[in-house]
Amino acid sequence: MCGILGVISQTEIDRNDFIRMRDTMIHRGPDDEGDYFNPEKKIALGHRRLSIIDLSEFGKQPISNEDGSIWITFNGEIYNFKEIKEKLIKLGHSFKSSTDTEVIVHGYEEWGVEILKQLRGMFSFGIWDENEKKMFLARDRVGIKPLYYFYDGKKFIFASEIKAIIEDRSIPRKINPIGLKNFLKYTYIPSPFSIWDKIYKLPPGHFLIIKDNCIKITKFWDLKVQNLKVSEKEVFQNTENYLRESIKYRFVSDVPVGTLLSGGIDSSLITALSSEINSELLSFSVGFEPKEYSELDYARIIAKKYKTKSIERILSSSQMDHLLDKVLYHYDEPLGVSSVFPTLLLMESVSQNVKVVLSGDGGDEIFAGYSWYTNYLKNKRFYYFSRLFKLLYKITSSLEKRFQNKILKIANRKIKYFSSNDLERYRMLTTPRFEDHEIESLINKDFHSFRDDSNYLRKYAKNGLRTIKDLQIFDFYTFLVDSILVKVDRASMAYSLEVRVPFLDHFLIEYVMNLNRKIIFKHKKKKYILKKISLPYLPLNIIDRPKKGFSAPMDKLGIVNNNLYLFKNALTVKDGIFNKEFIFKIIQSKNNAKIWLLILFELWYRKWKT
């Protein structure tokens, strides 16, 4: 797990500037550093190394083939690299290291971009091909590892983190209005946009080639789902086998591996199966003050049952300022989920004991575990009458304004939900933050001529959000990639820690998501398959308990009230981004979820604008 950087420029690349850009990511790779410079071609590759596989000097990056015509800087882990290496040796390739990185180099020599189809793992990398005079970038199928790029026609930069790119002072730090709007609307910024103009995320399952100053982006993997009918017995057995295989692969390491344990079904099952591989397993948990928000009691049940060495941390209000500084620095662009705070605290605890840990992320998307799935689908029959509800909404809106009645307000909100399109209904259930008309009032017209920028999300809901699989796929490509995985990657790498995600093995994903939707959501039960295969391993009070989530109680921790002073002299207002009057209207509403987004963006903007 590492930090990668690359530059192609029409002008000379200053080596000192490049090293400074690379070393903004020292937390991603404190064990070693390296670079490759080609002054003639005006190409540079950089690497910060976190040593996990082949701890020797031979694992140093960037790394090349025998004649130095192909160079790679790589972030991630390829779990099946030994199998691929055996194929390549039989084809005549020789290796100087025991790394998975070198396997990609020789695999690219042999198969070109088709190497991507053979890689099982999480990755982002850049390959300079001197023979073809091109740069080849790729990001893993699910987007576990990040990859950002900038291009202005004269200079192309890619990196694991935005901070490495904007360390180049020639790049203007100009806010991207689409990124800002979607942060306010969804609490995160969906791919391919970022918060900065001209800086983009390479979407998961895509590769990028830049040659002769032209960029071409191609998809190499897609979640194409079917509705295969398989017996339940076979489904349960196959799913468990795929999960066991995935966990086994994720124990491939030259350093110890632990597990994150929240007490929910996902992390509890990962811990249970991992304990069969390592009888002296370390598990890591985090709780909250006050205690009623904490799930530590459930985590302790699993730790005791499987005799793990359990290490716990408690998130309290006294830690918030320190963690807030970490959030602002390591997340690069604003991410408005409160769970970043306990996640950072947890990763700090883990990093003091191991370098690699397994998490249960992805279980909700793959096995349909979110509560909004039930809420969305139970009212499906009413969605066909959205036009009628739109007419009704006009009437109830005027009545609400006239009479200011609380019952009318509640009814009007419900009617608006039924009058909306599928994407808007989804947003209202999942992230009820700023609505379009509020964003229009909040963002100054001089900064951004308001328009609806959500259409690019429609590609993830081509057929509408009508079935459980439609909802799963939409979350898979949006919320999972750009909120959940971003949260975990930045928090873990802040402490030089690698997190591996067994539920996001693409073989497991492809198997489960191709099953008939009736078994995925049988009897409208969330995680039906996962709960069935968990029965031999987990107590019923773990399997059947309601999902609690991992959000920090922001109001109890005081972070909102402690930062309201910011708006007396808000930089976002001074620079013409936000409307001051509307900010104070939001504050007066005492909607802490919305206020927190404004606070976070103000603090982030102060830190990164110059």
C-alpha positions as CSV (number, residue, x, y, z in Angstrom):
1,M,0.0,0.0,0.0
2,C,1.7,3.1,-1.2
3,G,1.5,6.6,-2.6
4,I,2.1,7.1,-6.3
5,L,2.8,10.1,-8.5
6,G,3.5,10.7,-12.2
7,V,4.0,13.8,-14.4
8,I,4.2,14.2,-18.2
9,S,5.0,17.8,-19.2
10,Q,5.8,19.8,-22.3
11,T,8.3,21.8,-20.2
12,E,11.2,20.7,-18.0
13,I,10.2,19.0,-14.7
14,D,11.9,20.4,-11.7
15,R,13.2,17.5,-9.7
16,N,13.0,19.2,-6.3
17,D,9.4,20.3,-6.9
18,F,8.5,16.7,-8.0
19,I,10.1,15.2,-4.8
20,R,8.1,17.7,-2.7
21,M,4.9,16.7,-4.4
22,R,5.7,13.0,-3.9
23,D,6.5,13.5,-0.2
24,T,3.2,15.1,0.6
25,M,2.1,11.4,0.7
26,I,4.8,10.2,3.1
27,H,2.0,8.9,5.4
28,R,1.0,6.5,2.6
29,G,4.5,5.1,2.4
30,P,6.9,5.9,5.3
31,D,9.2,2.9,4.7
32,D,10.9,4.0,1.5
33,E,10.8,6.4,-1.5
34,G,11.9,6.3,-5.1
35,D,11.6,8.1,-8.4
36,Y,12.3,7.6,-12.1
37,F,13.2,10.7,-14.2
38,N,13.4,10.8,-18.0
39,P,14.5,14.4,-18.7
40,E,14.5,13.9,-22.5
41,K,10.9,12.7,-22.5
42,K,9.9,15.0,-19.7
43,I,8.5,12.1,-17.7
44,A,8.7,11.5,-14.0
45,L,7.3,8.7,-11.7
46,G,7.4,8.8,-7.9
47,H,6.6,6.4,-5.2
48,R,6.3,6.3,-1.4
49,R,6.4,2.7,-0.1
50,L,4.6,0.9,2.7
51,S,6.3,-2.5,2.8
52,I,3.9,-5.4,3.0
53,I,5.1,-8.0,0.5
54,D,8.8,-8.5,-0.2
55,L,10.3,-6.2,2.5
56,S,13.7,-6.2,0.9
57,E,15.3,-3.6,-1.2
58,F,14.1,-5.5,-4.3
59,G,10.6,-4.2,-3.6
60,K,11.7,-0.6,-4.1
61,Q,9.6,1.4,-6.7
62,P,9.3,2.6,-9.3
63,I,10.4,-0.7,-10.8
64,S,11.2,-1.6,-14.5
65,N,11.5,-4.6,-16.8
66,E,14.9,-5.9,-17.8
67,D,15.8,-3.3,-20.4
68,G,14.2,-0.3,-18.6
69,S,11.7,0.3,-21.4
70,I,8.7,-0.1,-19.1
71,W,8.4,1.5,-15.6
72,I,5.7,1.2,-13.0
73,T,4.6,3.0,-9.8
74,F,2.0,0.9,-8.1
75,N,-0.4,1.2,-5.1
76,G,-2.3,-1.8,-3.8
77,E,-2.1,-5.6,-3.5
78,I,-2.4,-8.3,-6.1
79,Y,-3.5,-11.4,-4.1
80,N,-3.0,-13.9,-7.0
81,F,0.4,-12.6,-8.1
82,K,2.1,-15.9,-7.5
83,E,-0.2,-17.7,-9.9
84,I,0.3,-15.0,-12.6
85,K,4.1,-15.1,-11.9
86,E,4.2,-18.9,-12.6
87,K,2.5,-18.3,-16.0
88,L,5.0,-15.6,-16.9
89,I,8.0,-17.7,-15.9
90,K,6.8,-20.5,-18.2
91,L,6.5,-17.8,-20.9
92,G,10.2,-16.9,-20.5
93,H,10.1,-13.9,-18.1
94,S,12.6,-13.6,-15.3
95,F,12.1,-11.8,-12.0
96,K,14.5,-10.0,-9.7
97,S,12.0,-9.5,-6.8
98,S,9.2,-11.4,-5.0
99,T,6.8,-8.4,-5.3
100,D,3.4,-8.3,-6.9
101,T,4.5,-5.1,-8.6
102,E,7.0,-6.7,-10.8
103,V,4.3,-9.2,-11.9
104,I,2.3,-6.4,-13.3
105,V,5.3,-5.1,-15.3
106,H,6.0,-8.5,-17.0
107,G,2.3,-9.1,-17.3
108,Y,2.0,-5.8,-19.2
109,E,4.9,-6.8,-21.4
110,E,3.2,-10.1,-22.3
111,W,-0.5,-9.1,-22.6
112,G,-0.6,-5.3,-22.7
113,V,-3.8,-3.8,-21.1
114,E,-5.3,-7.3,-21.0
115,I,-3.2,-7.9,-17.8
116,L,-6.0,-6.1,-16.0
117,K,-8.4,-9.0,-16.5
118,Q,-6.0,-11.3,-14.6
119,L,-5.4,-9.1,-11.5
120,R,-7.3,-10.1,-8.4
121,G,-7.0,-7.4,-5.8
122,M,-7.0,-3.7,-5.2
123,F,-4.8,-1.4,-7.2
124,S,-4.1,1.8,-8.9
125,F,-0.9,2.2,-11.0
126,G,0.8,4.2,-13.7
127,I,3.0,2.5,-16.3
128,W,5.3,4.5,-18.6
129,D,5.8,2.5,-21.9
130,E,8.9,3.9,-23.6
131,N,8.4,1.7,-26.7
132,E,4.8,3.1,-27.3
133,K,5.6,6.5,-25.8
134,K,2.5,6.4,-23.6
135,M,1.4,6.4,-20.0
136,F,-1.1,3.7,-18.9
137,L,-3.1,4.2,-15.8
138,A,-5.6,1.8,-14.2
139,R,-7.8,1.6,-11.1
140,D,-9.2,-1.6,-9.6
141,R,-12.7,-2.8,-10.4
142,V,-14.4,-1.5,-7.3
143,G,-12.3,1.6,-6.6
144,I,-10.7,0.5,-3.3
145,K,-7.6,2.4,-4.2
146,P,-7.8,6.0,-5.3
147,L,-6.4,7.6,-8.5
148,Y,-6.7,11.3,-9.4
149,Y,-5.4,13.1,-12.4
150,F,-5.0,16.7,-13.8
151,Y,-4.6,17.7,-17.4
152,D,-4.6,21.2,-18.9
153,G,-3.2,20.4,-22.4
154,K,0.4,21.1,-21.4
155,K,0.9,19.0,-18.2
156,F,-0.6,15.7,-17.1
157,I,-0.3,14.7,-13.4
158,F,-1.7,11.6,-11.6
159,A,-1.4,10.8,-7.9
160,S,-3.0,8.8,-5.1
161,E,-4.1,12.0,-3.4
162,I,-5.1,15.4,-4.5
163,K,-2.6,17.2,-2.2
164,A,0.2,15.8,-4.3
165,I,-1.2,17.4,-7.4
166,I,-2.0,20.8,-6.0
167,E,1.4,21.0,-4.4
168,D,2.4,22.0,-8.0
169,R,1.8,25.7,-7.6
170,S,1.2,26.3,-11.3
171,I,-2.2,24.5,-10.9
172,P,-4.9,27.0,-10.0
173,R,-7.0,26.1,-6.9
174,K,-10.3,26.8,-8.4
175,I,-13.5,25.3,-6.9
176,N,-15.5,23.0,-9.3
177,P,-19.1,24.0,-8.9
178,I,-20.3,20.5,-9.8
179,G,-18.2,19.1,-7.0
180,L,-19.4,21.6,-4.5
181,K,-23.1,21.2,-5.3
182,N,-22.8,17.4,-5.0
183,F,-21.0,17.6,-1.7
184,L,-23.9,19.7,-0.3
185,K,-26.4,17.3,-1.9
186,Y,-24.9,13.9,-1.1
187,T,-22.2,14.7,1.5
188,Y,-19.6,13.3,-0.9
189,I,-18.4,14.0,-4.5
190,P,-19.2,11.2,-6.9
191,S,-16.7,10.3,-9.6
192,P,-15.4,11.5,-12.0
193,F,-15.5,15.0,-10.4
194,S,-13.5,16.3,-7.5
195,I,-13.8,19.6,-5.5
196,W,-11.1,21.2,-7.8
197,D,-11.6,22.3,-11.3
198,K,-9.6,20.1,-13.9
199,I,-8.8,17.5,-11.3
200,Y,-10.7,14.2,-11.8
201,K,-11.0,10.7,-10.3
202,L,-10.4,7.8,-12.7
203,P,-13.6,5.8,-12.3
204,P,-13.3,2.2,-10.9
205,G,-12.8,-0.5,-13.4
206,H,-11.3,1.9,-16.0
207,F,-7.9,2.5,-17.5
208,L,-6.5,5.7,-19.0
209,I,-4.0,6.0,-21.8
210,I,-2.3,9.4,-22.6
211,K,-0.3,9.4,-25.8
212,D,0.6,12.4,-28.1
213,N,-1.3,14.7,-25.7
214,C,-4.5,12.8,-26.1
215,I,-6.4,11.1,-23.3
216,K,-8.5,8.0,-23.8
217,I,-10.4,6.4,-20.9
218,T,-11.7,2.8,-21.3
219,K,-13.9,0.6,-19.1
220,F,-12.4,-2.9,-18.5
221,W,-14.9,-4.2,-16.0
222,D,-18.6,-3.7,-15.4
223,L,-21.0,-5.2,-13.0
224,K,-23.3,-6.9,-15.5
225,V,-26.0,-8.7,-13.5
226,Q,-28.3,-11.5,-14.3
227,N,-31.1,-13.2,-12.3
228,L,-29.8,-16.8,-12.2
229,K,-32.0,-19.3,-10.4
230,V,-29.9,-21.5,-8.1
231,S,-31.0,-23.7,-5.2
232,E,-30.7,-22.0,-1.8
233,K,-28.4,-24.8,-0.5
234,E,-26.1,-24.2,-3.4
235,V,-26.2,-20.4,-2.9
236,F,-25.3,-20.6,0.7
237,Q,-22.4,-23.1,0.1
238,N,-21.0,-21.2,-2.9
239,T,-21.2,-17.8,-1.2
240,E,-19.4,-19.1,1.9
241,N,-16.7,-20.8,-0.3
242,Y,-16.1,-17.5,-2.2
243,L,-15.9,-15.6,1.0
244,R,-13.5,-18.0,2.6
245,E,-11.3,-18.0,-0.5
246,S,-11.4,-14.2,-0.5
247,I,-10.3,-14.0,3.2
248,K,-7.6,-16.6,2.6
249,Y,-6.1,-14.5,-0.2
250,R,-6.2,-11.4,1.9
251,F,-3.9,-13.1,4.5
252,V,-1.2,-13.1,1.8
253,S,1.4,-10.9,3.6
254,D,4.9,-10.7,5.0
255,V,3.5,-8.8,8.0
256,P,0.8,-9.7,10.6
257,V,-2.9,-9.2,9.7
258,G,-5.7,-8.2,12.1
259,T,-9.5,-7.5,11.7
260,L,-11.7,-4.5,12.3
261,L,-14.6,-5.6,14.6
262,S,-17.7,-3.3,15.0
263,G,-20.1,-6.0,16.4
264,G,-22.2,-5.9,13.2
265,I,-22.8,-9.1,11.1
266,D,-20.2,-8.1,8.4
267,S,-17.1,-7.6,10.5
268,S,-18.2,-10.3,13.0
269,L,-18.3,-13.0,10.2
270,I,-15.0,-11.8,8.8
271,T,-13.4,-12.1,12.2
272,A,-15.0,-15.5,12.8
273,L,-13.6,-16.9,9.6
274,S,-10.2,-15.2,10.0
275,S,-9.7,-16.8,13.4
276,E,-9.6,-20.1,11.6
277,I,-6.5,-18.9,9.7
278,N,-4.9,-17.1,12.6
279,S,-5.6,-18.5,16.1
280,E,-3.9,-15.5,17.7
281,L,-5.9,-12.9,15.8
282,L,-6.0,-9.3,16.9
283,S,-9.4,-7.5,16.6
284,F,-9.9,-3.8,16.8
285,S,-13.0,-1.9,17.9
286,V,-14.2,1.6,18.7
287,G,-17.0,2.9,20.9
288,F,-18.5,6.3,21.7
289,E,-19.3,8.5,24.7
290,P,-22.1,8.5,25.6
291,K,-22.4,4.8,25.9
292,E,-25.9,4.4,24.3
293,Y,-24.4,5.2,20.9
294,S,-21.7,2.5,21.2
295,E,-21.7,-1.1,19.9
296,L,-18.7,-2.3,21.9
297,D,-20.8,-4.8,23.9
298,Y,-21.6,-6.7,20.6
299,A,-18.0,-6.6,19.5
300,R,-16.9,-8.0,22.8
301,I,-19.3,-11.0,22.3
302,I,-17.4,-11.9,19.1
303,A,-14.0,-11.2,20.5
304,K,-14.7,-13.5,23.4
305,K,-16.3,-16.3,21.3
306,Y,-13.3,-16.4,18.9
307,K,-10.6,-15.7,21.6
308,T,-9.2,-12.7,19.7
309,K,-6.9,-10.2,21.4
310,S,-9.4,-7.3,21.5
311,I,-8.1,-3.7,21.4
312,E,-10.7,-1.0,22.0
313,R,-10.8,2.8,21.8
314,I,-13.5,5.2,22.9
315,L,-14.3,8.4,21.0
316,S,-15.0,11.4,23.3
317,S,-15.5,15.1,22.8
318,S,-12.0,15.9,24.1
319,Q,-10.5,14.1,21.0
320,M,-12.5,16.0,18.4
321,D,-10.2,18.9,17.7
322,H,-7.2,16.7,17.1
323,L,-9.3,14.4,14.8
324,L,-10.8,17.4,13.0
325,D,-7.3,18.5,12.0
326,K,-6.6,15.0,10.7
327,V,-9.9,15.1,8.7
328,L,-9.1,18.4,7.1
329,Y,-5.6,17.4,6.1
330,H,-6.0,13.8,5.0
331,Y,-9.3,13.9,3.1
332,D,-8.2,16.5,0.6
333,E,-11.8,17.3,-0.4
334,P,-14.7,17.6,2.0
335,L,-16.5,14.3,3.1
336,G,-19.5,15.1,5.2
337,V,-20.0,11.8,7.1
338,S,-19.5,11.8,10.8
339,S,-18.1,8.3,10.8
340,V,-14.7,9.8,9.6
341,F,-14.0,10.6,13.3
342,P,-14.4,7.1,14.9
343,T,-12.7,5.6,11.8
344,L,-9.6,7.7,12.2
345,L,-9.4,6.9,15.9
346,L,-9.8,3.2,15.1
347,M,-7.1,3.3,12.5
348,E,-4.7,5.0,14.9
349,S,-5.2,2.2,17.4
350,V,-4.7,-0.5,14.7
351,S,-1.5,1.1,13.3
352,Q,0.1,0.8,16.7
353,N,-0.2,-3.0,16.5
354,V,-0.3,-4.3,12.9
355,K,0.3,-3.0,9.4
356,V,-2.6,-4.9,7.7
357,V,-6.2,-5.3,8.7
358,L,-9.4,-6.8,7.2
359,S,-12.7,-4.9,7.2
360,G,-16.3,-5.7,6.6
361,D,-17.0,-2.9,4.1
362,G,-19.0,-3.8,1.1
363,G,-21.4,-6.2,2.8
364,D,-24.3,-3.8,2.8
365,E,-24.0,-3.2,-0.9
366,I,-23.4,-6.8,-2.0
367,F,-26.0,-8.4,0.3
368,A,-28.6,-5.6,0.4
369,G,-28.2,-4.4,4.0
370,Y,-29.3,-0.8,4.0
371,S,-32.6,0.2,5.7
372,W,-33.4,2.6,2.8
373,Y,-33.8,-0.4,0.5
374,T,-36.8,-1.5,2.5
375,N,-38.2,2.0,2.8
376,Y,-37.8,2.7,-0.9
377,L,-39.3,-0.5,-2.2
378,K,-42.3,-0.8,0.2
379,N,-43.9,2.3,-1.5
380,K,-43.0,1.3,-5.0
381,R,-46.7,1.1,-6.2
382,F,-47.2,4.8,-5.5
383,Y,-44.3,5.8,-7.7
384,Y,-46.3,5.2,-10.9
385,F,-48.5,8.1,-9.9
386,S,-45.8,10.8,-9.6
387,R,-47.6,13.2,-12.0
388,L,-50.7,13.1,-9.8
389,F,-48.6,13.7,-6.7
390,K,-46.9,16.7,-8.4
391,L,-50.2,18.4,-8.9
392,L,-51.1,17.6,-5.3
393,Y,-47.8,19.0,-4.1
394,K,-48.5,22.4,-5.7
395,I,-51.7,22.5,-3.6
396,T,-50.3,21.4,-0.3
397,S,-47.2,23.7,-0.7
398,S,-49.4,26.7,-1.1
399,L,-51.5,25.6,1.9
400,E,-48.4,25.0,4.0
401,K,-47.1,28.5,3.3
402,R,-50.4,30.0,4.1
403,F,-51.2,28.2,7.3
404,Q,-47.8,27.2,8.7
405,N,-49.3,24.0,10.1
406,K,-47.0,21.2,11.4
407,I,-49.2,18.4,10.1
408,L,-49.4,20.1,6.7
409,K,-45.6,20.3,6.7
410,I,-45.2,16.6,7.4
411,A,-47.8,15.7,4.8
412,N,-46.3,18.0,2.2
413,R,-42.9,16.4,2.7
414,K,-44.4,12.9,2.1
415,I,-46.2,14.1,-1.0
416,K,-43.0,15.7,-2.4
417,Y,-41.3,12.4,-2.0
418,F,-43.9,10.6,-4.1
419,S,-43.9,13.4,-6.7
420,S,-40.1,13.2,-7.2
421,N,-38.1,11.1,-9.7
422,D,-36.2,8.0,-8.7
423,L,-32.9,9.6,-8.1
424,E,-34.4,12.4,-6.0
425,R,-36.4,9.9,-3.9
426,Y,-33.2,7.9,-3.3
427,R,-31.4,11.1,-2.2
428,M,-34.2,12.0,0.2
429,L,-34.0,8.6,1.9
430,T,-30.3,8.4,2.1
431,T,-28.8,11.8,2.5
432,P,-31.5,14.3,3.4
433,R,-29.2,17.3,3.3
434,F,-29.5,20.3,1.1
435,E,-32.2,20.3,-1.6
436,D,-31.7,21.9,-5.0
437,H,-33.6,25.1,-4.2
438,E,-31.6,25.5,-1.0
439,I,-28.3,25.0,-2.9
440,E,-29.6,27.6,-5.4
441,S,-30.1,30.1,-2.5
442,L,-26.8,29.1,-0.7
443,I,-24.4,29.4,-3.7
444,N,-23.9,32.9,-5.0
445,K,-25.0,33.4,-8.6
446,D,-21.7,35.1,-9.5
447,F,-19.9,32.0,-8.4
448,H,-22.1,29.5,-10.2
449,S,-24.9,29.8,-12.6
450,F,-27.2,27.1,-11.0
451,R,-28.2,24.1,-13.1
452,D,-29.0,20.5,-12.4
453,D,-25.7,18.5,-12.5
454,S,-27.1,15.1,-11.4
455,N,-27.7,13.7,-14.9
456,Y,-24.3,12.1,-15.0
457,L,-25.4,9.8,-12.1
458,R,-28.2,8.5,-14.3
459,K,-25.8,6.1,-16.0
460,Y,-25.8,4.1,-12.8
461,A,-29.6,3.9,-12.9
462,K,-30.2,3.4,-16.6
463,N,-33.4,1.4,-16.1
464,G,-34.6,3.4,-13.1
465,L,-34.4,2.4,-9.5
466,R,-37.1,-0.2,-9.5
467,T,-35.7,-3.4,-8.0
468,I,-33.4,-4.3,-5.1
469,K,-30.6,-4.9,-7.6
470,D,-31.1,-1.4,-9.1
471,L,-30.5,0.1,-5.7
472,Q,-27.5,-2.1,-4.9
473,I,-25.8,-1.3,-8.2
474,F,-26.4,2.5,-7.8
475,D,-24.9,2.4,-4.3
476,F,-22.1,0.2,-5.5
477,Y,-20.9,2.7,-8.0
478,T,-21.6,5.9,-6.0
479,F,-21.9,5.8,-2.2
480,L,-19.6,2.8,-1.8
481,V,-16.8,4.1,-4.0
482,D,-16.8,7.8,-3.2
483,S,-17.9,7.8,0.5
484,I,-17.3,4.5,2.2
485,L,-14.1,3.5,0.5
486,V,-12.7,7.1,0.5
487,K,-13.4,7.3,4.3
488,V,-11.5,4.1,5.0
489,D,-8.6,4.6,2.6
490,R,-7.8,8.1,3.8
491,A,-8.2,7.2,7.5
492,S,-6.1,4.1,7.3
493,M,-3.3,5.7,5.2
494,A,-3.2,8.6,7.6
495,Y,-1.6,6.1,9.9
496,S,0.3,4.1,7.2
497,L,-2.1,1.2,7.5
498,E,-3.4,-1.2,4.8
499,V,-7.1,-2.2,4.9
500,R,-8.2,-5.2,2.9
501,V,-11.8,-5.8,2.0
502,P,-12.9,-9.5,1.6
503,F,-16.5,-8.7,0.6
504,L,-15.2,-6.7,-2.4
505,D,-13.4,-9.6,-4.1
506,H,-14.7,-9.4,-7.7
507,F,-15.4,-13.2,-7.8
508,L,-17.6,-12.9,-4.8
509,I,-19.3,-9.8,-6.1
510,E,-20.0,-11.3,-9.5
511,Y,-21.4,-14.5,-8.0
512,V,-23.8,-12.9,-5.5
513,M,-25.0,-10.1,-7.8
514,N,-25.9,-12.5,-10.5
515,L,-28.2,-14.5,-8.3
516,N,-31.9,-14.1,-8.6
517,R,-33.0,-10.9,-6.7
518,K,-35.7,-12.9,-4.9
519,I,-33.1,-14.8,-2.9
520,I,-31.0,-11.7,-2.3
521,F,-34.0,-9.9,-0.8
522,K,-36.1,-12.9,0.2
523,H,-39.1,-12.0,2.3
524,K,-37.8,-8.4,2.0
525,K,-35.2,-9.3,4.6
526,K,-31.9,-7.4,4.4
527,K,-28.7,-9.6,4.1
528,Y,-30.8,-12.7,3.8
529,I,-27.9,-14.8,2.3
530,L,-25.3,-13.5,4.7
531,K,-27.4,-14.1,7.7
532,K,-28.0,-17.7,6.6
533,I,-24.3,-18.5,6.1
534,S,-23.6,-16.7,9.5
535,L,-25.8,-19.1,11.5
536,P,-23.1,-21.6,12.4
537,Y,-20.6,-18.9,13.4
538,L,-22.5,-16.0,15.0
539,P,-25.0,-15.7,17.9
540,L,-28.5,-14.7,16.9
541,N,-28.3,-11.5,18.9
542,I,-25.6,-10.4,16.4
543,I,-27.3,-11.8,13.3
544,D,-30.8,-10.4,14.0
545,R,-30.1,-7.1,15.7
546,P,-31.1,-3.9,13.8
547,K,-28.3,-2.2,11.9
548,K,-27.0,0.7,13.9
549,G,-24.4,2.2,11.6
550,F,-21.1,3.8,12.5
551,S,-22.0,7.5,12.8
552,A,-20.6,9.6,15.6
553,P,-23.2,11.5,17.7
554,M,-22.1,15.0,16.5
555,D,-24.5,16.9,18.7
556,K,-23.3,15.0,21.8
557,L,-19.6,15.6,20.9
558,G,-20.1,19.3,20.6
559,I,-18.4,19.8,17.3
560,V,-21.2,21.7,15.7
561,N,-21.9,24.3,18.4
562,N,-18.2,24.8,19.0
563,N,-17.6,25.9,15.5
564,L,-20.5,28.2,14.8
565,Y,-18.2,31.2,15.4
566,L,-16.7,30.6,11.9
567,F,-19.6,32.2,10.1
568,K,-19.1,35.6,11.7
569,N,-16.2,36.1,9.3
570,A,-16.7,33.2,6.8
571,L,-14.1,33.0,4.1
572,T,-16.6,31.2,1.8
573,V,-18.8,34.4,2.1
574,K,-15.8,36.8,1.6
575,D,-14.7,35.0,-1.6
576,G,-18.2,35.0,-3.0
577,I,-19.1,31.3,-2.8
578,F,-21.8,31.3,-0.2
579,N,-24.7,33.7,0.6
580,K,-24.3,35.0,4.1
581,E,-28.0,35.5,4.7
582,F,-28.9,32.0,3.8
583,I,-26.1,30.6,6.0
584,F,-27.6,32.2,9.0
585,K,-31.0,31.0,8.0
586,I,-29.7,27.4,8.1
587,I,-28.1,28.1,11.5
588,Q,-31.4,29.4,12.8
589,S,-33.1,26.2,11.6
590,K,-30.8,24.2,14.0
591,N,-30.5,21.5,11.4
592,N,-27.1,20.0,12.6
593,A,-26.7,17.8,9.6
594,K,-26.7,20.8,7.2
595,I,-24.8,23.1,9.6
596,W,-22.0,20.5,9.8
597,L,-21.6,20.4,6.0
598,L,-21.2,24.2,6.0
599,I,-18.7,24.1,8.9
600,L,-16.7,21.4,7.3
601,F,-16.6,23.2,3.9
602,E,-15.6,26.5,5.6
603,L,-12.8,24.8,7.5
604,W,-11.6,22.8,4.5
605,Y,-11.7,25.9,2.3
606,R,-9.6,27.9,4.8
607,K,-7.0,25.2,4.8
608,W,-6.6,24.5,1.1
609,K,-7.6,27.6,-0.9
610,T,-4.0,28.8,-1.1
